[in-house]
Amino acid sequence: MQATTILCVRRNGTVALGGDGQVTLGDTVVKATAQKIRRLAGGTVLAGFAGATADAFTLLERFERRLEACNRQLSRAADELARDWRTDRVLRRLEAMLIIADANESLVLSGLGDVLVPENDVAAIGSGATYAQSAALALMRHAPDLSAEEIVRESLTIAADICIYTNHQIMVEQLEQTVKKK
């Protein structure tokens, strides 16, 4: 997917989700400051998208409706959106991917109807995903003092240095983990 780079990192009770701002049409940059990270559900859920912008907005709107219908249960809303995405004739043609996260879990949603739980507390999508994910994993292992937000920013900077579809206009949002009451 020649789109963008979105990266999610969990560390020390914080989740950070970031992305670059580049929008391309073929091999032309048409915008450098797009916001591909959104807060949903009153700010309690983060969502980032890669792929066709209009398709991603359609998915984000559907996901937010599912989230409200499922009482903000992230996994359940993601599963229901994935089922719709897989079975609906119109949605099946959408070309986008999402990373969604709340304070306690992160998920990757693909156009194939997959809902994936990332390993190692790192998830990435988009054209620079492998670069950002590799950088984030290295920083998680070798820079124990860096926060989730710092890892996301540095990893996206590295991806932007390598991937022509990723720029240095980086936006990061974060949430603190909630303590579940017993």
N, CA and C atoms as an extended XYZ file, in Angstrom:
546
Properties=species:S:1:pos:R:3:atomname:S:1:resname:S:1:resid:I:1 pbc="F F F"
N         0.846       -1.182        0.000 N   MET     1
C         0.000        0.000        0.000 CA  MET     1
C         0.886        1.237        0.000 C   MET     1
N         0.791        2.030       -1.030 N   GLN     2
C         1.554        3.272       -1.107 CA  GLN     2
C         0.692        4.373       -0.526 C   GLN     2
N         0.859        4.605        0.766 N   ALA     3
C        -0.094        5.472        1.420 CA  ALA     3
C         0.541        6.437        2.392 C   ALA     3
N         1.077        5.937        3.436 N   THR     4
C         1.518        6.733        4.571 CA  THR     4
C         2.169        5.781        5.545 C   THR     4
N         2.436        6.246        6.737 N   THR     5
C         2.912        5.353        7.790 CA  THR     5
C         2.196        5.706        9.075 C   THR     5
N         1.610        4.697        9.696 N   ILE     6
C         0.935        4.828       10.992 CA  ILE     6
C         1.592        3.834       11.930 C   ILE     6
N         1.909        4.278       13.146 N   LEU     7
C         2.606        3.433       14.113 CA  LEU     7
C         1.967        3.564       15.483 C   LEU     7
N         1.782        2.424       16.142 N   CYS     8
C         1.221        2.377       17.494 CA  CYS     8
C         2.210        1.650       18.408 C   CYS     8
N         2.505        2.253       19.557 N   VAL     9
C         3.431        1.668       20.539 CA  VAL     9
C         2.799        1.756       21.921 C   VAL     9
N         2.891        0.658       22.671 N   ARG    10
C         2.472        0.624       24.076 CA  ARG    10
C         3.707        0.444       24.947 C   ARG    10
N         3.804        1.304       25.962 N   ARG    11
C         4.940        1.186       26.872 CA  ARG    11
C         4.607        1.853       28.189 C   ARG    11
N         4.896        1.153       29.284 N   ASN    12
C         4.745        1.691       30.632 CA  ASN    12
C         3.376        2.331       30.878 C   ASN    12
N         2.317        1.641       30.466 N   GLY    13
C         0.969        2.121       30.736 CA  GLY    13
C         0.456        3.208       29.815 C   GLY    13
N         1.176        3.491       28.739 N   THR    14
C         0.761        4.514       27.779 CA  THR    14
C         0.738        3.919       26.381 C   THR    14
N        -0.260        4.301       25.607 N   VAL    15
C        -0.285        3.948       24.196 CA  VAL    15
C        -0.145        5.244       23.405 C   VAL    15
N         0.742        5.209       22.411 N   ALA    16
C         0.937        6.356       21.523 CA  ALA    16
C         0.672        5.893       20.098 C   ALA    16
N        -0.087        6.697       19.372 N   LEU    17
C        -0.414        6.396       17.982 CA  LEU    17
C        -0.032        7.611       17.154 C   LEU    17
N         0.788        7.376       16.139 N   GLY    18
C         1.265        8.500       15.333 CA  GLY    18
C         1.256        8.187       13.858 C   GLY    18
N         1.304        9.248       13.077 N   GLY    19
C         1.358        9.102       11.631 CA  GLY    19
C         1.937       10.345       10.993 C   GLY    19
N         2.342       10.191        9.744 N   ASP    20
C         2.855       11.339        9.015 CA  ASP    20
C         1.697       12.058        8.339 C   ASP    20
N         1.984       13.167        7.679 N   GLY    21
C         0.927       13.976        7.092 CA  GLY    21
C         0.881       13.990        5.584 C   GLY    21
N         1.636       13.118        4.919 N   GLN    22
C         1.725       13.193        3.467 CA  GLN    22
C         0.564       12.486        2.776 C   GLN    22
N         0.002       13.168        1.795 N   VAL    23
C        -1.011       12.586        0.921 CA  VAL    23
C        -0.450       12.633       -0.492 C   VAL    23
N        -0.448       11.488       -1.151 N   THR    24
C         0.077       11.421       -2.508 CA  THR    24
C        -1.011       10.990       -3.477 C   THR    24
N        -0.842       11.393       -4.693 N   LEU    25
C        -1.679       10.945       -5.796 CA  LEU    25
C        -0.707       10.444       -6.840 C   LEU    25
N        -0.583        9.125       -6.922 N   GLY    26
C         0.456        8.545       -7.780 CA  GLY    26
C         1.814        8.879       -7.200 C   GLY    26
N         2.649        9.533       -7.995 N   ASP    27
C         3.975        9.903       -7.508 CA  ASP    27
C         4.077       11.398       -7.199 C   ASP    27
N         2.927       12.044       -6.944 N   THR    28
C         2.895       13.468       -6.640 CA  THR    28
C         2.375       13.701       -5.225 C   THR    28
N         3.067       14.538       -4.479 N   VAL    29
C         2.598       14.922       -3.151 CA  VAL    29
C         1.549       16.012       -3.336 C   VAL    29
N         0.327       15.759       -2.837 N   VAL    30
C        -0.737       16.757       -2.976 CA  VAL    30
C        -1.014       17.489       -1.672 C   VAL    30
N        -0.572       16.938       -0.567 N   LYS    31
C        -0.731       17.595        0.729 CA  LYS    31
C         0.317       17.036        1.675 C   LYS    31
N         0.866       17.907        2.515 N   ALA    32
C         1.924       17.474        3.430 CA  ALA    32
C         1.476       17.446        4.889 C   ALA    32
N         0.313       18.015        5.187 N   THR    33
C        -0.076       18.180        6.596 CA  THR    33
C        -1.427       17.559        6.931 C   THR    33
N        -1.763       16.468        6.292 N   ALA    34
C        -3.029       15.789        6.594 CA  ALA    34
C        -2.976       15.182        7.997 C   ALA    34
N        -4.120       15.137        8.657 N   GLN    35
C        -4.208       14.530        9.986 CA  GLN    35
C        -4.816       13.141        9.843 C   GLN    35
N        -3.998       12.135       10.029 N   LYS    36
C        -4.422       10.750        9.840 CA  LYS    36
C        -4.631       10.023       11.154 C   LYS    36
N        -4.539       10.768       12.241 N   ILE    37
C        -4.797       10.228       13.573 CA  ILE    37
C        -6.017       10.957       14.115 C   ILE    37
N        -6.971       10.192       14.629 N   ARG    38
C        -8.209       10.770       15.154 CA  ARG    38
C        -8.478       10.240       16.552 C   ARG    38
N        -9.149       11.074       17.336 N   ARG    39
C        -9.686       10.643       18.623 CA  ARG    39
C       -11.169       10.376       18.427 C   ARG    39
N       -11.625        9.230       18.899 N   LEU    40
C       -13.022        8.836       18.793 CA  LEU    40
C       -13.589        8.586       20.187 C   LEU    40
N       -14.893        8.407       20.247 N   ALA    41
C       -15.579        8.036       21.486 CA  ALA    41
C       -15.223        8.974       22.636 C   ALA    41
N       -15.377       10.252       22.387 N   GLY    42
C       -15.091       11.236       23.426 CA  GLY    42
C       -13.634       11.303       23.827 C   GLY    42
N       -12.743       10.920       22.918 N   GLY    43
C       -11.308       10.983       23.199 CA  GLY    43
C       -10.732        9.739       23.843 C   GLY    43
N       -11.536        8.689       24.023 N   THR    44
C       -11.061        7.483       24.705 CA  THR    44
C       -10.488        6.438       23.760 C   THR    44
N       -10.632        6.656       22.460 N   VAL    45
C       -10.123        5.718       21.461 CA  VAL    45
C        -9.326        6.510       20.432 C   VAL    45
N        -8.173        5.960       20.048 N   LEU    46
C        -7.359        6.543       18.990 CA  LEU    46
C        -7.498        5.694       17.738 C   LEU    46
N        -7.516        6.343       16.582 N   ALA    47
C        -7.594        5.620       15.319 CA  ALA    47
C        -6.661        6.292       14.324 C   ALA    47
N        -5.950        5.476       13.581 N   GLY    48
C        -5.078        5.965       12.523 CA  GLY    48
C        -5.362        5.186       11.257 C   GLY    48
N        -5.213        5.829       10.103 N   PHE    49
C        -5.541        5.155        8.857 CA  PHE    49
C        -4.461        5.333        7.811 C   PHE    49
N        -4.383        4.333        6.945 N   ALA    50
C        -3.514        4.371        5.770 CA  ALA    50
C        -4.337        3.871        4.600 C   ALA    50
N        -4.113        4.452        3.441 N   GLY    51
C        -4.841        4.040        2.252 CA  GLY    51
C        -5.608        5.203        1.678 C   GLY    51
N        -6.616        4.883        0.893 N   ALA    52
C        -7.439        5.908        0.256 CA  ALA    52
C        -8.185        6.695        1.331 C   ALA    52
N        -8.036        8.001        1.323 N   THR    53
C        -8.575        8.851        2.388 CA  THR    53
C       -10.088        8.739        2.513 C   THR    53
N       -10.806        8.838        1.408 N   ALA    54
C       -12.269        8.746        1.468 CA  ALA    54
C       -12.697        7.386        2.000 C   ALA    54
N       -12.003        6.328        1.596 N   ASP    55
C       -12.315        4.989        2.093 CA  ASP    55
C       -12.065        4.899        3.596 C   ASP    55
N       -10.953        5.462        4.038 N   ALA    56
C       -10.625        5.436        5.464 CA  ALA    56
C       -11.664        6.198        6.277 C   ALA    56
N       -12.115        7.359        5.779 N   PHE    57
C       -13.144        8.124        6.502 CA  PHE    57
C       -14.437        7.327        6.609 C   PHE    57
N       -14.800        6.624        5.556 N   THR    58
C       -15.991        5.772        5.594 CA  THR    58
C       -15.847        4.720        6.681 C   THR    58
N       -14.687        4.075        6.734 N   LEU    59
C       -14.451        3.047        7.750 CA  LEU    59
C       -14.435        3.628        9.153 C   LEU    59
N       -13.813        4.787        9.322 N   LEU    60
C       -13.780        5.422       10.638 CA  LEU    60
C       -15.186        5.779       11.121 C   LEU    60
N       -16.022        6.296       10.231 N   GLU    61
C       -17.402        6.621       10.605 CA  GLU    61
C       -18.168        5.369       11.002 C   GLU    61
N       -18.014        4.303       10.224 N   ARG    62
C       -18.688        3.037       10.551 CA  ARG    62
C       -18.167        2.477       11.865 C   ARG    62
N       -16.854        2.547       12.053 N   PHE    63
C       -16.289        2.030       13.290 CA  PHE    63
C       -16.809        2.812       14.490 C   PHE    63
N       -16.865        4.126       14.375 N   GLU    64
C       -17.345        4.932       15.503 CA  GLU    64
C       -18.801        4.601       15.837 C   GLU    64
N       -19.626        4.375       14.821 N   ARG    65
C       -21.017        3.965       15.084 CA  ARG    65
C       -21.060        2.609       15.778 C   ARG    65
N       -20.222        1.691       15.320 N   ARG    66
C       -20.153        0.359       15.961 CA  ARG    66
C       -19.671        0.482       17.414 C   ARG    66
N       -18.711        1.331       17.634 N   LEU    67
C       -18.164        1.535       18.974 CA  LEU    67
C       -19.251        2.022       19.923 C   LEU    67
N       -20.051        2.959       19.488 N   GLU    68
C       -21.151        3.459       20.333 CA  GLU    68
C       -22.192        2.369       20.565 C   GLU    68
N       -22.520        1.605       19.516 N   ALA    69
C       -23.517        0.535       19.641 CA  ALA    69
C       -23.030       -0.588       20.560 C   ALA    69
N       -21.724       -0.749       20.657 N   CYS    70
C       -21.134       -1.813       21.486 CA  CYS    70
C       -20.665       -1.294       22.846 C   CYS    70
N       -21.199       -0.164       23.276 N   ASN    71
C       -20.832        0.412       24.579 CA  ASN    71
C       -19.330        0.604       24.727 C   ASN    71
N       -18.697        1.057       23.659 N   ARG    72
C       -17.259        1.365       23.635 CA  ARG    72
C       -16.357        0.161       23.901 C   ARG    72
N       -16.846       -1.030       23.603 N   GLN    73
C       -16.022       -2.237       23.702 CA  GLN    73
C       -15.232       -2.366       22.398 C   GLN    73
N       -13.964       -2.047       22.460 N   LEU    74
C       -13.125       -1.934       21.273 CA  LEU    74
C       -13.109       -3.217       20.445 C   LEU    74
N       -12.830       -4.355       21.065 N   SER    75
C       -12.730       -5.619       20.325 CA  SER    75
C       -14.039       -5.986       19.651 C   SER    75
N       -15.118       -5.834       20.362 N   ARG    76
C       -16.424       -6.195       19.805 CA  ARG    76
C       -16.771       -5.292       18.613 C   ARG    76
N       -16.549       -4.005       18.762 N   ALA    77
C       -16.823       -3.069       17.667 CA  ALA    77
C       -15.935       -3.378       16.462 C   ALA    77
N       -14.673       -3.712       16.708 N   ALA    78
C       -13.749       -4.048       15.621 CA  ALA    78
C       -14.195       -5.319       14.912 C   ALA    78
N       -14.602       -6.329       15.670 N   ASP    79
C       -15.077       -7.576       15.071 CA  ASP    79
C       -16.307       -7.335       14.201 C   ASP    79
N       -17.215       -6.510       14.675 N   GLU    80
C       -18.432       -6.235       13.903 CA  GLU    80
C       -18.116       -5.435       12.637 C   GLU    80
N       -17.206       -4.461       12.736 N   LEU    81
C       -16.816       -3.721       11.543 CA  LEU    81
C       -16.130       -4.653       10.547 C   LEU    81
N       -15.261       -5.520       11.027 N   ALA    82
C       -14.547       -6.454       10.150 CA  ALA    82
C       -15.535       -7.380        9.438 C   ALA    82
N       -16.544       -7.834       10.150 N   ARG    83
C       -17.554       -8.688        9.533 CA  ARG    83
C       -18.277       -7.919        8.419 C   ARG    83
N       -18.671       -6.674        8.708 N   ASP    84
C       -19.325       -5.845        7.690 CA  ASP    84
C       -18.399       -5.623        6.499 C   ASP    84
N       -17.151       -5.318        6.787 N   TRP    85
C       -16.160       -5.022        5.757 CA  TRP    85
C       -15.984       -6.226        4.826 C   TRP    85
N       -16.003       -7.401        5.416 N   ARG    86
C       -15.795       -8.632        4.663 CA  ARG    86
C       -17.026       -9.023        3.846 C   ARG    86
N       -18.219       -8.726        4.342 N   THR    87
C       -19.434       -9.232        3.704 CA  THR    87
C       -20.185       -8.207        2.868 C   THR    87
N       -20.008       -6.939        3.110 N   ASP    88
C       -20.733       -5.899        2.376 CA  ASP    88
C       -20.058       -5.641        1.028 C   ASP    88
N       -20.826       -5.662       -0.047 N   ARG    89
C       -20.262       -5.510       -1.395 CA  ARG    89
C       -19.544       -4.174       -1.588 C   ARG    89
N       -20.095       -3.113       -1.030 N   VAL    90
C       -19.482       -1.793       -1.182 CA  VAL    90
C       -18.235       -1.681       -0.310 C   VAL    90
N       -18.340       -2.085        0.955 N   LEU    91
C       -17.191       -1.980        1.867 CA  LEU    91
C       -16.017       -2.832        1.415 C   LEU    91
N       -16.293       -3.980        0.803 N   ARG    92
C       -15.211       -4.872        0.355 CA  ARG    92
C       -14.260       -4.183       -0.608 C   ARG    92
N       -14.725       -3.167       -1.293 N   ARG    93
C       -13.894       -2.474       -2.284 CA  ARG    93
C       -13.063       -1.343       -1.692 C   ARG    93
N       -13.266       -1.051       -0.423 N   LEU    94
C       -12.529        0.050        0.198 CA  LEU    94
C       -11.064       -0.330        0.372 C   LEU    94
N       -10.198        0.608        0.056 N   GLU    95
C        -8.761        0.364        0.122 CA  GLU    95
C        -8.140        1.192        1.233 C   GLU    95
N        -8.197        0.646        2.423 N   ALA    96
C        -7.620        1.325        3.584 CA  ALA    96
C        -7.366        0.294        4.675 C   ALA    96
N        -6.573        0.680        5.638 N   MET    97
C        -6.329       -0.116        6.843 CA  MET    97
C        -6.427        0.825        8.029 C   MET    97
N        -6.758        0.261        9.180 N   LEU    98
C        -6.884        1.054       10.399 CA  LEU    98
C        -6.070        0.432       11.523 C   LEU    98
N        -5.533        1.290       12.376 N   ILE    99
C        -5.061        0.870       13.692 CA  ILE    99
C        -5.958        1.601       14.673 C   ILE    99
N        -6.537        0.851       15.596 N   ILE   100
C        -7.375        1.448       16.630 CA  ILE   100
C        -6.821        1.033       17.985 C   ILE   100
N        -6.939        1.929       18.944 N   ALA   101
C        -6.403        1.627       20.277 CA  ALA   101
C        -7.190        2.394       21.325 C   ALA   101
N        -7.410        1.730       22.434 N   ASP   102
C        -7.903        2.442       23.609 CA  ASP   102
C        -6.806        2.316       24.657 C   ASP   102
N        -7.099        2.657       25.868 N   ALA   103
C        -6.065        2.650       26.900 CA  ALA   103
C        -5.543        1.252       27.207 C   ALA   103
N        -6.310        0.213       26.834 N   ASN   104
C        -5.942       -1.135       27.235 CA  ASN   104
C        -5.595       -2.104       26.109 C   ASN   104
N        -5.998       -1.810       24.867 N   GLU   105
C        -5.677       -2.728       23.774 CA  GLU   105
C        -5.510       -1.982       22.454 C   GLU   105
N        -4.751       -2.615       21.555 N   SER   106
C        -4.512       -2.083       20.214 CA  SER   106
C        -4.898       -3.153       19.207 C   SER   106
N        -5.473       -2.729       18.077 N   LEU   107
C        -5.898       -3.666       17.038 CA  LEU   107
C        -5.592       -3.098       15.659 C   LEU   107
N        -5.304       -3.982       14.725 N   VAL   108
C        -5.125       -3.622       13.327 CA  VAL   108
C        -6.294       -4.225       12.562 C   VAL   108
N        -6.976       -3.405       11.751 N   LEU   109
C        -8.090       -3.874       10.931 CA  LEU   109
C        -7.684       -3.769        9.477 C   LEU   109
N        -7.818       -4.884        8.756 N   SER   110
C        -7.433       -4.897        7.346 CA  SER   110
C        -8.663       -5.049        6.473 C   SER   110
N        -8.495       -4.778        5.198 N   GLY   111
C        -9.567       -4.901        4.229 CA  GLY   111
C        -9.970       -6.329        3.943 C   GLY   111
N        -9.237       -7.279        4.457 N   LEU   112
C        -9.597       -8.679        4.287 CA  LEU   112
C       -10.523       -9.156        5.393 C   LEU   112
N       -10.877       -8.240        6.290 N   GLY   113
C       -11.743       -8.609        7.400 CA  GLY   113
C       -10.974       -9.111        8.602 C   GLY   113
N        -9.687       -8.866        8.631 N   ASP   114
C        -8.854       -9.305        9.759 CA  ASP   114
C        -8.922       -8.298       10.894 C   ASP   114
N        -8.930       -8.819       12.110 N   VAL   115
C        -8.735       -8.015       13.312 CA  VAL   115
C        -7.531       -8.633       14.000 C   VAL   115
N        -6.413       -7.921       13.976 N   LEU   116
C        -5.148       -8.470       14.464 CA  LEU   116
C        -4.708       -7.781       15.748 C   LEU   116
N        -4.258       -8.575       16.693 N   VAL   117
C        -3.681       -8.060       17.930 CA  VAL   117
C        -2.169       -8.076       17.731 C   VAL   117
N        -1.526       -6.915       17.764 N   PRO   118
C        -0.085       -6.880       17.490 CA  PRO   118
C         0.737       -7.528       18.601 C   PRO   118
N         1.846       -8.115       18.191 N   GLU   119
C         2.798       -8.670       19.151 CA  GLU   119
C         3.798       -7.596       19.546 C   GLU   119
N         4.424       -7.766       20.647 N   ASN   120
C         5.516       -6.900       21.103 CA  ASN   120
C         5.088       -5.458       21.336 C   ASN   120
N         3.773       -5.209       21.499 N   ASP   121
C         3.250       -3.873       21.788 CA  ASP   121
C         3.546       -2.851       20.703 C   ASP   121
N         3.737       -3.317       19.456 N   VAL   122
C         4.014       -2.433       18.326 CA  VAL   122
C         3.168       -2.872       17.135 C   VAL   122
N         2.507       -1.905       16.487 N   ALA   123
C         1.749       -2.186       15.263 CA  ALA   123
C         2.022       -1.064       14.274 C   ALA   123
N         2.103       -1.423       12.993 N   ALA   124
C         2.342       -0.418       11.957 CA  ALA   124
C         1.599       -0.805       10.684 C   ALA   124
N         1.110        0.215        9.972 N   ILE   125
C         0.472        0.009        8.678 CA  ILE   125
C         0.961        1.088        7.717 C   ILE   125
N         0.752        0.854        6.428 N   GLY   126
C         1.117        1.836        5.423 CA  GLY   126
C         2.421        1.484        4.740 C   GLY   126
N         2.807        2.338        3.826 N   SER   127
C         3.976        2.042        2.990 CA  SER   127
C         5.285        2.029        3.768 C   SER   127
N         5.387        2.803        4.821 N   GLY   128
C         6.606        2.825        5.623 CA  GLY   128
C         6.512        1.964        6.874 C   GLY   128
N         5.521        1.086        6.916 N   ALA   129
C         5.260        0.300        8.125 CA  ALA   129
C         6.449       -0.554        8.572 C   ALA   129
N         7.088       -1.227        7.638 N   THR   130
C         8.190       -2.110        8.041 CA  THR   130
C         9.364       -1.322        8.611 C   THR   130
N         9.611       -0.127        8.045 N   TYR   131
C        10.704        0.700        8.565 CA  TYR   131
C        10.377        1.201        9.976 C   TYR   131
N         9.162        1.715       10.146 N   ALA   132
C         8.755        2.250       11.454 CA  ALA   132
C         8.687        1.155       12.505 C   ALA   132
N         8.138        0.014       12.126 N   GLN   133
C         8.031       -1.084       13.088 CA  GLN   133
C         9.409       -1.598       13.495 C   GLN   133
N        10.302       -1.734       12.551 N   SER   134
C        11.667       -2.187       12.865 CA  SER   134
C        12.360       -1.209       13.806 C   SER   134
N        12.240        0.071       13.509 N   ALA   135
C        12.854        1.084       14.370 CA  ALA   135
C        12.246        1.046       15.770 C   ALA   135
N        10.929        0.924       15.845 N   ALA   136
C        10.255        0.902       17.148 CA  ALA   136
C        10.681       -0.306       17.967 C   ALA   136
N        10.765       -1.465       17.335 N   LEU   137
C        11.194       -2.666       18.064 CA  LEU   137
C        12.623       -2.524       18.586 C   LEU   137
N        13.494       -1.951       17.770 N   ALA   138
C        14.878       -1.733       18.212 CA  ALA   138
C        14.919       -0.758       19.392 C   ALA   138
N        14.150        0.327       19.296 N   LEU   139
C        14.132        1.309       20.387 CA  LEU   139
C        13.513        0.720       21.660 C   LEU   139
N        12.506       -0.123       21.509 N   MET   140
C        11.895       -0.762       22.683 CA  MET   140
C        12.931       -1.627       23.411 C   MET   140
N        13.777       -2.302       22.643 N   ARG   141
C        14.781       -3.191       23.241 CA  ARG   141
C        15.986       -2.451       23.804 C   ARG   141
N        16.406       -1.394       23.113 N   HIS   142
C        17.696       -0.792       23.432 CA  HIS   142
C        17.640        0.612       24.021 C   HIS   142
N        16.453        1.157       24.171 N   ALA   143
C        16.324        2.495       24.763 CA  ALA   143
C        15.221        2.472       25.820 C   ALA   143
N        15.513        1.839       26.958 N   PRO   144
C        14.472        1.646       27.976 CA  PRO   144
C        13.924        2.932       28.587 C   PRO   144
N        14.635        4.036       28.457 N   ASP   145
C        14.170        5.293       29.043 CA  ASP   145
C        13.228        6.084       28.139 C   ASP   145
N        13.085        5.666       26.875 N   LEU   146
C        12.195        6.389       25.969 CA  LEU   146
C        10.737        6.051       26.254 C   LEU   146
N         9.888        7.062       26.156 N   SER   147
C         8.445        6.867       26.333 CA  SER   147
C         7.842        6.318       25.041 C   SER   147
N         6.594        5.875       25.113 N   ALA   148
C         5.889        5.405       23.923 CA  ALA   148
C         5.840        6.510       22.868 C   ALA   148
N         5.535        7.734       23.278 N   GLU   149
C         5.472        8.843       22.329 CA  GLU   149
C         6.831        9.104       21.684 C   GLU   149
N         7.901        9.076       22.459 N   GLU   150
C         9.241        9.311       21.904 CA  GLU   150
C         9.619        8.218       20.902 C   GLU   150
N         9.246        6.980       21.203 N   ILE   151
C         9.540        5.878       20.286 CA  ILE   151
C         8.772        6.063       18.980 C   ILE   151
N         7.501        6.437       19.073 N   VAL   152
C         6.703        6.661       17.864 CA  VAL   152
C         7.316        7.783       17.026 C   VAL   152
N         7.641        8.907       17.654 N   ARG   153
C         8.203       10.039       16.901 CA  ARG   153
C         9.524        9.665       16.215 C   ARG   153
N        10.417        9.036       16.950 N   GLU   154
C        11.719        8.679       16.378 CA  GLU   154
C        11.575        7.631       15.278 C   GLU   154
N        10.713        6.665       15.484 N   SER   155
C        10.513        5.609       14.487 CA  SER   155
C         9.887        6.160       13.212 C   SER   155
N         8.924        7.056       13.352 N   LEU   156
C         8.321        7.671       12.168 CA  LEU   156
C         9.311        8.582       11.441 C   LEU   156
N        10.184        9.217       12.181 N   THR   157
C        11.228       10.028       11.559 CA  THR   157
C        12.153        9.148       10.726 C   THR   157
N        12.524        8.012       11.260 N   ILE   158
C        13.368        7.066       10.516 CA  ILE   158
C        12.639        6.581        9.266 C   ILE   158
N        11.358        6.233        9.405 N   ALA   159
C        10.573        5.794        8.240 CA  ALA   159
C        10.507        6.895        7.182 C   ALA   159
N        10.328        8.135        7.621 N   ALA   160
C        10.252        9.259        6.676 CA  ALA   160
C        11.577        9.480        5.953 C   ALA   160
N        12.678        9.147        6.608 N   ASP   161
C        13.983        9.272        5.966 CA  ASP   161
C        14.173        8.234        4.851 C   ASP   161
N        13.398        7.144        4.911 N   ILE   162
C        13.572        6.032        3.967 CA  ILE   162
C        12.445        5.942        2.944 C   ILE   162
N        11.208        6.085        3.394 N   CYS   163
C        10.025        5.849        2.558 CA  CYS   163
C         9.583        7.135        1.858 C   CYS   163
N         9.460        7.095        0.537 N   ILE   164
C         9.075        8.297       -0.210 CA  ILE   164
C         7.607        8.671       -0.023 C   ILE   164
N         6.801        7.777        0.529 N   TYR   165
C         5.382        8.065        0.762 CA  TYR   165
C         5.117        8.505        2.202 C   TYR   165
N         6.177        8.790        2.947 N   THR   166
C         6.075        9.208        4.340 CA  THR   166
C         6.882       10.491        4.506 C   THR   166
N         6.299       11.491        5.192 N   ASN   167
C         7.045       12.733        5.396 CA  ASN   167
C         7.313       12.990        6.883 C   ASN   167
N         7.920       14.105        7.176 N   HIS   168
C         8.325       14.433        8.540 CA  HIS   168
C         7.284       15.257        9.298 C   HIS   168
N         6.095       15.437        8.761 N   GLN   169
C         5.007       16.145        9.449 CA  GLN   169
C         4.290       15.124       10.333 C   GLN   169
N         4.839       14.875       11.500 N   ILE   170
C         4.391       13.786       12.362 CA  ILE   170
C         3.414       14.290       13.422 C   ILE   170
N         2.334       13.549       13.570 N   MET   171
C         1.333       13.833       14.597 CA  MET   171
C         1.233       12.607       15.500 C   MET   171
N         1.238       12.835       16.810 N   VAL   172
C         1.136       11.730       17.766 CA  VAL   172
C         0.082       12.075       18.807 C   VAL   172
N        -0.759       11.103       19.108 N   GLU   173
C        -1.731       11.197       20.198 CA  GLU   173
C        -1.427       10.064       21.161 C   GLU   173
N        -1.775       10.248       22.432 N   GLN   174
C        -1.535        9.173       23.395 CA  GLN   174
C        -2.639        9.089       24.433 C   GLN   174
N        -2.744        7.915       25.035 N   LEU   175
C        -3.692        7.631       26.114 CA  LEU   175
C        -2.965        6.897       27.229 C   LEU   175
N        -3.390        7.152       28.442 N   GLU   176
C        -2.852        6.431       29.594 CA  GLU   176
C        -3.710        5.210       29.864 C   GLU   176
N        -3.081        4.125       30.299 N   GLN   177
C        -3.809        2.901       30.623 CA  GLN   177
C        -4.710        3.144       31.825 C   GLN   177
N        -5.910        2.596       31.760 N   THR   178
C        -6.841        2.721       32.872 CA  THR   178
C        -6.697        1.516       33.781 C   THR   178
N        -6.911        1.727       35.036 N   VAL   179
C        -6.866        0.643       36.010 CA  VAL   179
C        -8.271        0.106       36.135 C   VAL   179
N        -8.447       -1.179       35.855 N   LYS   180
C        -9.755       -1.793       35.945 CA  LYS   180
C       -10.087       -2.106       37.404 C   LYS   180
N       -11.271       -1.679       37.800 N   LYS   181
C       -11.710       -1.942       39.171 CA  LYS   181
C       -12.281       -3.339       39.278 C   LYS   181
N       -12.002       -3.985       40.409 N   LYS   182
C       -12.504       -5.357       40.631 CA  LYS   182
C       -13.747       -5.330       41.478 C   LYS   182
